[in-house]
Amino acid sequence: MLQFLWRVHAGARERSNTELAESARRLAEVTLRRMIAGGINDQIGGGFHRYSVDATWHIPHFEKMLYDQGQIVCSMVEALQATGDPAFAAAIRETLAYVKRDLTSPDGAFFSAEDADSVRPGGEGGEHGEGAFYVWSAAELRTVLGAGRAAPFCRHYGVLENGNAPEGADPHGEFAELNTLIERSSVAETAASAQLGVDETEKLLAECRALLFQVREKRPRPHRDEKVLTAWNGLMISGFARAAAVLGDPSLLSPAVQAAGFIRRRMWDPETGVLRRSFTAGRLGSEGFAEDYAFLVQGSLDLYQTSFDIQWLEWADELQEAMDRLFLDQGGGYFNSSGRDPGVLVRMKEDHDGAEPAPSSVAAMNLLRLGRIFGDERRLDLARRTLEAFAGTWQRAPHALPAMLAALADWLHAPRQVVLAGTPGADDFTALERVVRERLLPGVVLLAADGGEGQAWLAGRAPWLAGMQPVDGRAAAYVCEDFSCRLPVTEPDELRKLLDTRPAGVQDAS
């Protein structure tokens, strides 16, 4: 839903429909801000719990799922592009730090989840409790932080002497006299009440969180589910890759590359073109489902468009071919299962974007991106047929398929390619790249003409890229609309002006 809203915002802004753009932005932005401030966000260690059990998103079901982290990060990246607010950058970094620290295997793949319950600290007989790892008594906070620091910290995070679970949110009395941290005031409000400066208060709160993290690490940890699931790894690869691109932080790209490399080495058979769904303690699981292919294609495309390493675009292309061969319904869209298992008597097609998007929704976006990269009419036709196959659902109940509507929003934009000619990572190349990353640009694909193997491979599929090169020894940006390119520019401000020009083919989809 957030992915869809950010595209409505970007598209409406492009059409100068200020009211619609502001409405969509406000819906998505307020949602994310309340999530970040809420108890659903682990205020001490980062990462988001699975869902909330109350209307104010205060008391969560404390389980943490990998697929949530990947999708929430992607939404916060788009929020950062839309608003420029560094608060989103901070939340992105905290969430990714949690995944790197607690959900990453020694081989670089991402684990699936952490349980909600764990042994209660100091409890007798190994008694488990929901959220035991995460909650605090007011007395414990005073002991750890000292009375002077505890007072503003407890005020900021809504800590109460008798516990802060809202009425009705603790039917079993598990949180009596315990507190789930939730931001109850802004830093400025906390500073004013404590008669401190804002910077001083921010430093104090950060020091308190660091102290509590150290104490919490000594508690019995929740059980970690160490299955490696291909689909969920694909979502998390997208999260790391998109964050690395928009934050301009190469260190965030490495976890995505390592996870993709693990899956390609251990869970993909290039001879048969078949993915495995899971990997646990050295054992491969069943053959993958459509979501495994779709989410991994998306992650590989994001890896390419961040790193400009052609191997990831080649693999995305290969994976999409495999998905088409195994799951494509000739009537449009994708079956969930391949039909290779004789025990599956009926092949279903998912028509609902739930906690994870439906495979066909993600596939529609992937096909659109690949089609616009290569000028591939077959891929574009498959994207169109996928959208049309589910039209009855998204016309009758649009809330059921918001991810597919996000793909539709991109479809309704004239295809634009931005090709950066030069050496990826060089200062002049990076200066142009930053301009493209500044905002969400519906319908735009970003490519690199690196003068080497990457450009040669691309030109074999998209000959129009062959002659693109730097200008007077400087990295140059070629902005193309439906493969018709403007003269190259070398200055960031010139590129910004070109991207601010409304594409001729934009349709009014509001």
C-alpha positions in Angstrom: 0.0 0.0 0.0 2.8 2.4 0.9 4.6 1.6 -2.4 1.4 2.5 -4.3 0.9 5.7 -2.3 4.4 6.9 -3.0 3.9 6.4 -6.7 0.6 8.3 -6.6 2.5 11.1 -4.9 5.3 11.2 -7.5 2.9 10.9 -10.4 0.5 13.6 -9.2 3.4 15.9 -8.4 4.7 15.4 -12.0 1.2 16.4 -13.3 1.1 19.4 -10.9 -1.9 17.9 -9.1 -0.8 19.3 -5.8 -3.9 18.2 -3.8 -3.6 14.6 -4.8 0.2 14.6 -4.4 -0.1 16.0 -0.9 -2.9 13.7 0.2 -0.9 10.6 -0.9 2.3 11.9 0.7 0.5 12.6 4.0 -1.1 9.2 4.2 2.2 7.4 3.6 4.4 9.7 5.6 2.3 9.8 8.7 1.9 6.0 8.6 5.7 5.5 8.5 6.4 8.1 11.2 3.9 6.5 13.6 5.5 3.1 12.9 9.0 4.5 13.6 7.8 6.2 16.9 5.7 3.3 18.0 6.3 0.2 20.1 6.1 -1.8 16.9 9.6 -0.4 16.3 12.4 -1.8 18.5 13.5 1.5 20.0 16.7 0.0 21.5 18.0 -2.5 18.9 16.2 -1.5 15.6 14.0 -3.6 13.4 10.2 -3.8 13.3 8.0 -6.3 15.1 5.4 -8.2 13.1 2.2 -6.3 14.0 0.5 -4.4 16.8 -2.3 -5.6 19.0 -3.7 -2.1 19.8 -4.9 0.8 17.8 -2.0 3.1 18.7 0.7 0.6 17.5 2.1 0.5 21.0 2.2 -3.2 22.1 3.4 -5.5 19.3 3.4 -9.1 18.7 7.1 -9.2 19.3 8.1 -11.6 16.6 10.4 -10.0 13.9 10.1 -11.2 10.3 12.7 -10.7 7.6 10.1 -9.9 5.0 8.9 -7.0 7.1 12.3 -5.5 7.4 13.0 -5.6 3.6 9.6 -4.0 2.6 9.6 -1.4 5.3 13.1 -0.3 4.4 12.1 0.1 0.8 9.1 2.2 1.8 11.3 4.4 4.1 13.7 4.9 1.2 10.9 6.2 -0.9 9.8 8.4 2.0 13.3 9.8 2.2 13.2 10.6 -1.6 9.8 12.2 -1.2 10.5 14.3 1.9 14.3 14.6 2.3 13.8 14.2 6.1 16.9 12.7 7.7 14.7 10.9 10.3 13.9 8.4 7.6 17.6 7.9 6.9 18.2 7.2 10.5 15.4 4.7 10.7 16.7 2.9 7.6 20.1 2.6 9.1 18.8 1.3 12.4 16.7 -1.3 10.7 19.5 -2.5 8.4 21.9 -2.6 11.4 19.5 -4.9 13.1 19.4 -7.2 10.1 23.2 -7.2 9.7 23.7 -7.9 13.4 21.0 -10.4 14.2 19.5 -11.9 11.0 22.6 -12.5 8.9 24.3 -15.9 8.6 28.1 -16.3 8.6 27.8 -17.1 4.9 26.0 -13.9 4.2 22.4 -15.1 3.7 19.6 -13.7 5.7 17.8 -15.7 8.4 14.0 -15.7 8.5 12.8 -14.5 11.9 13.2 -14.1 15.6 10.5 -15.4 18.0 8.2 -13.2 20.1 8.9 -14.9 23.4 12.0 -15.7 25.4 13.0 -16.7 28.9 12.1 -14.0 31.3 15.2 -12.3 32.8 15.7 -13.6 36.3 12.8 -15.9 36.0 12.7 -19.2 37.7 12.5 -22.5 35.8 13.1 -21.1 32.4 9.7 -19.5 32.2 9.0 -17.8 28.8 7.1 -14.6 28.2 5.9 -12.6 25.2 8.3 -9.7 24.6 10.4 -10.7 27.6 13.6 -9.6 25.8 12.3 -6.2 25.0 10.3 -4.8 27.9 11.5 -2.8 31.0 10.3 -2.0 34.5 10.7 1.6 35.6 12.9 0.5 38.5 15.3 -1.3 36.1 15.6 1.8 33.9 16.5 3.9 36.9 19.1 1.4 38.0 20.7 1.2 34.6 20.5 4.9 33.7 20.6 6.6 37.0 17.8 8.9 38.3 19.1 12.0 36.4 19.1 10.4 33.0 16.1 8.1 33.6 13.7 11.0 34.2 13.9 12.6 30.7 14.3 9.1 29.1 11.2 7.7 30.7 9.2 10.9 29.9 10.3 10.6 26.2 9.4 6.9 25.9 6.2 6.9 27.9 7.5 4.8 30.8 5.1 4.4 33.8 5.7 3.0 37.2 2.9 0.5 36.9 3.6 -0.4 33.2 2.4 1.4 30.1 0.4 -1.2 28.2 -2.9 0.4 27.1 -6.2 -1.0 28.4 -7.2 -4.1 26.5 -3.7 -4.6 25.0 -2.6 -7.0 27.7 -5.5 -9.4 28.3 -3.2 -12.1 29.9 -1.4 -9.6 32.3 2.0 -10.4 30.8 3.1 -6.8 30.9 2.1 -5.8 34.5 4.6 -3.2 35.7 6.5 -3.5 32.4 7.0 -1.0 29.7 7.2 -1.2 25.9 9.1 1.9 24.8 7.2 4.2 22.5 8.1 7.8 21.7 5.5 10.0 23.5 7.0 13.4 22.7 9.4 15.0 20.3 13.0 15.6 21.2 12.2 19.3 21.4 9.3 18.7 23.8 11.5 16.4 26.0 14.2 19.0 26.0 11.9 21.7 27.1 10.4 19.7 29.9 13.9 18.7 31.1 15.2 22.3 30.6 18.0 21.0 28.3 19.1 22.0 24.8 17.8 19.9 21.9 21.3 18.7 20.9 22.0 17.8 24.5 18.8 15.9 24.8 19.5 14.0 21.6 22.9 13.0 22.9 21.4 11.9 26.3 18.7 9.8 24.7 21.3 8.1 22.4 23.6 7.4 25.4 20.6 5.9 27.3 19.7 3.7 24.3 23.3 2.4 24.0 23.4 1.6 27.7 20.1 -0.3 27.6 21.3 -2.2 24.5 24.3 -3.4 26.4 22.2 -4.6 29.3 19.6 -6.2 27.0 22.3 -8.2 25.2 22.9 -10.1 28.4 19.3 -11.3 28.6 18.2 -14.7 27.2 17.6 -14.1 23.5 14.5 -15.1 21.5 14.9 -18.2 19.4 16.1 -17.4 15.8 14.6 -19.2 12.8 17.7 -19.9 10.7 16.0 -21.0 7.6 17.2 -19.2 4.5 14.1 -18.5 2.3 14.8 -17.3 -1.2 11.8 -15.1 -1.5 12.4 -13.3 1.8 16.1 -12.9 0.9 15.0 -11.3 -2.3 13.0 -8.7 -0.5 15.9 -8.0 1.9 18.4 -7.7 -1.0 16.1 -5.0 -2.4 16.1 -3.2 1.0 19.8 -3.1 1.3 20.4 -2.2 -2.4 17.9 0.6 -2.6 19.1 2.0 0.7 22.7 1.9 -0.5 21.8 3.8 -3.6 19.7 6.6 -2.1 21.9 7.0 1.0 25.0 6.9 -1.1 26.5 4.3 1.3 28.5 1.5 -0.4 28.8 -0.4 2.9 25.0 -1.1 2.7 25.5 -2.8 -0.7 27.8 -5.5 0.6 25.2 -7.4 2.6 22.9 -7.5 -0.5 25.8 -8.8 -2.7 26.7 -11.4 -0.2 23.1 -12.7 0.2 22.6 -12.8 -3.6 25.9 -14.6 -4.0 24.9 -17.2 -1.5 21.6 -17.9 -3.2 23.2 -18.2 -6.6 25.9 -20.5 -5.4 23.9 -22.8 -3.1 20.2 -22.5 -4.1 20.3 -22.0 -7.9 21.0 -24.7 -10.5 22.1 -23.0 -13.7 21.9 -26.3 -15.6 18.2 -26.9 -14.9 17.2 -23.2 -14.4 15.6 -24.1 -11.0 15.7 -22.3 -7.7 15.3 -24.0 -4.3 13.0 -22.4 -1.9 14.9 -22.9 1.4 18.3 -23.8 2.9 18.5 -25.0 6.5 21.7 -26.3 8.2 23.2 -27.4 4.9 20.1 -29.0 3.5 18.2 -27.7 0.4 14.4 -27.6 0.6 11.8 -28.0 -2.2 11.9 -26.4 -5.6 11.0 -22.7 -5.5 7.5 -21.2 -6.0 6.7 -18.2 -8.1 7.3 -15.7 -5.3 10.9 -17.0 -4.9 11.7 -16.1 -8.5 9.7 -12.8 -8.6 11.2 -11.4 -5.4 14.8 -12.5 -6.4 14.4 -11.0 -9.9 13.4 -7.7 -8.2 16.4 -7.9 -5.8 18.8 -8.6 -8.6 17.5 -5.7 -10.7 17.9 -3.5 -7.6 21.5 -4.8 -7.2 22.3 -3.9 -10.8 20.8 -0.5 -10.6 22.8 0.2 -7.5 26.1 -1.4 -8.3 26.0 -1.3 -12.1 27.6 -4.7 -11.9 26.3 -6.4 -15.1 26.3 -9.9 -13.6 23.2 -9.0 -11.5 21.2 -7.8 -14.6 22.3 -10.9 -16.5 21.0 -13.1 -13.6 17.8 -11.2 -13.3 17.2 -11.8 -17.1 18.0 -15.5 -16.6 15.7 -15.8 -13.6 12.8 -14.1 -15.4 13.2 -16.6 -18.3 13.0 -19.4 -15.7 10.0 -17.9 -14.1 8.2 -17.6 -17.4 9.0 -21.2 -18.3 7.8 -22.6 -15.0 4.9 -20.5 -13.8 3.5 -18.4 -16.7 -0.2 -18.7 -17.4 -0.7 -18.1 -21.1 -3.9 -16.2 -20.1 -1.8 -13.7 -18.1 -0.1 -13.7 -14.8 1.7 -16.4 -12.9 0.7 -19.6 -11.1 2.1 -20.0 -7.6 3.4 -23.5 -8.3 5.3 -24.9 -11.3 3.2 -27.9 -12.1 6.3 -30.1 -11.8 4.9 -31.7 -8.7 2.3 -34.4 -9.6 0.8 -34.0 -6.1 -0.4 -30.5 -6.9 -3.7 -31.1 -8.6 -4.8 -27.4 -9.0 -2.5 -24.6 -9.8 -3.6 -21.4 -8.1 -2.9 -17.8 -8.9 -2.5 -15.4 -5.9 -4.7 -12.3 -6.4 -4.1 -10.6 -3.1 -1.2 -8.4 -1.9 -1.0 -9.3 1.8 1.9 -9.3 4.2 3.9 -10.0 1.1 3.0 -8.9 -2.4 1.5 -11.5 -4.8 4.1 -13.0 -7.3 2.2 -11.6 -10.3 2.3 -8.1 -8.8 6.0 -8.2 -8.5 6.5 -9.9 -11.8 4.5 -7.2 -13.6 6.9 -4.6 -12.2 10.0 -6.8 -13.1 8.8 -7.4 -16.6 8.1 -3.6 -17.1 11.7 -2.8 -15.9 13.3 -5.4 -18.0 11.3 -4.5 -21.0 12.2 -0.8 -20.7 15.9 -1.6 -20.1 16.2 -3.7 -23.3 13.4 -2.4 -25.4 11.9 -5.9 -25.2 8.4 -5.9 -26.6 7.8 -9.5 -25.5 8.5 -8.6 -21.9 6.4 -5.5 -22.1 3.5 -7.5 -23.6 3.8 -10.0 -20.7 3.7 -7.1 -18.2 0.5 -5.8 -20.0 -1.1 -9.2 -20.0 -0.3 -9.7 -16.3 -2.0 -6.4 -15.4 -5.0 -7.2 -17.6 -5.4 -10.7 -16.2 -6.1 -9.2 -12.7 -8.0 -6.1 -13.9 -11.3 -7.6 -12.6 -9.8 -7.7 -9.1 -8.1 -4.4 -9.0 -11.0 -2.6 -10.6 -13.6 -4.2 -8.2 -11.4 -4.2 -5.0 -8.3 -2.0 -5.6 -7.2 -2.3 -2.0 -6.6 -6.0 -2.7 -3.8 -5.5 -5.1 -1.9 -2.2 -4.2 1.5 -3.6 -5.4 0.0 -4.4 -8.8 -1.5 -0.9 -8.9 2.0 0.4 -8.2 3.1 -1.5 -11.3 0.2 0.0 -13.2 1.2 3.5 -12.1 4.6 2.9 -13.6 3.1 1.4 -16.8 1.1 4.6 -17.3 4.3 6.7 -17.4 6.2 7.0 -20.6 9.3 4.9 -20.5 12.4 6.9 -19.7 16.0 5.6 -19.6 18.8 7.5 -17.9 22.1 6.2 -19.0 25.2 7.4 -17.2 28.4 7.1 -19.4 31.6 6.9 -17.4 33.2 4.9 -14.7 30.9 3.9 -11.8 32.2 5.1 -8.5 34.2 8.0 -10.0 33.4 11.4 -8.6 31.9 12.8 -11.9 29.8 9.7 -12.4 28.6 9.7 -8.8 27.6 13.4 -9.0 25.2 12.6 -11.8 24.0 9.4 -10.2 23.0 11.4 -7.0 20.7 13.5 -9.0 18.8 10.5 -10.3 18.5 9.1 -6.7 17.1 12.4 -5.2 13.5 11.5 -5.8 11.2 8.6 -6.9 11.0 8.8 -10.7 8.1 6.6 -12.0 8.8 4.9 -15.2 12.6 5.5 -15.1 15.3 2.9 -15.4 18.9 3.7 -14.7 21.8 2.1 -16.7 25.5 2.5 -16.9 27.6 2.7 -20.1 30.9 1.8 -18.5 32.9 1.4 -21.7 33.7 -2.2 -20.7 32.1 -5.6 -20.5 28.9 -4.3 -18.9 28.2 -1.9 -21.8 29.1 -4.6 -24.3 26.6 -7.0 -22.9 23.9 -4.4 -22.7 24.6 -3.3 -26.3 24.1 -6.9 -27.4 20.5 -6.7 -26.1 19.9 -2.9 -26.6 22.1 -1.7 -29.5 21.1 2.0 -28.9 23.5 1.9 -25.9 26.6 1.0 -27.9 27.7 4.5 -28.8 27.1 6.2 -25.5 30.3 7.5 -24.0 31.7 10.3 -21.8 31.9 13.8 -23.2 35.3 15.5 -23.3 36.5 13.0 -20.7 33.7 13.7 -18.3 30.9 11.4 -17.2 27.7 12.2 -19.2 24.0 11.5 -18.7 21.8 10.6 -21.6 18.1 11.0 -20.8 15.9 9.1 -23.3 12.2 8.9 -23.6 11.0 5.6 -25.3 14.6 5.2 -26.5 14.7 8.6 -28.2 17.6 10.4 -26.4 18.4 14.0 -25.7 21.9 15.4 -26.1 24.1 14.3 -23.2 24.7 16.6 -20.3 27.7 16.6 -17.9 26.5 18.9 -15.1 24.2 17.8 -12.3 22.0 20.9 -12.6 21.5 20.2 -16.3 20.5 16.6 -15.6 18.1 17.8 -12.8 16.4 20.1 -15.3 15.9 17.3 -17.8 14.4 15.0 -15.2 12.1 17.8 -14.0 10.6 18.1 -17.5 7.3 16.2 -17.7 7.6 13.2 -20.1 5.4 13.7 -23.1 3.7 10.3 -22.6 2.6 10.7 -19.0 -1.1 9.7 -18.7 -3.4 11.2 -16.1 -4.1 8.2 -14.0 -5.5 10.0 -10.9 
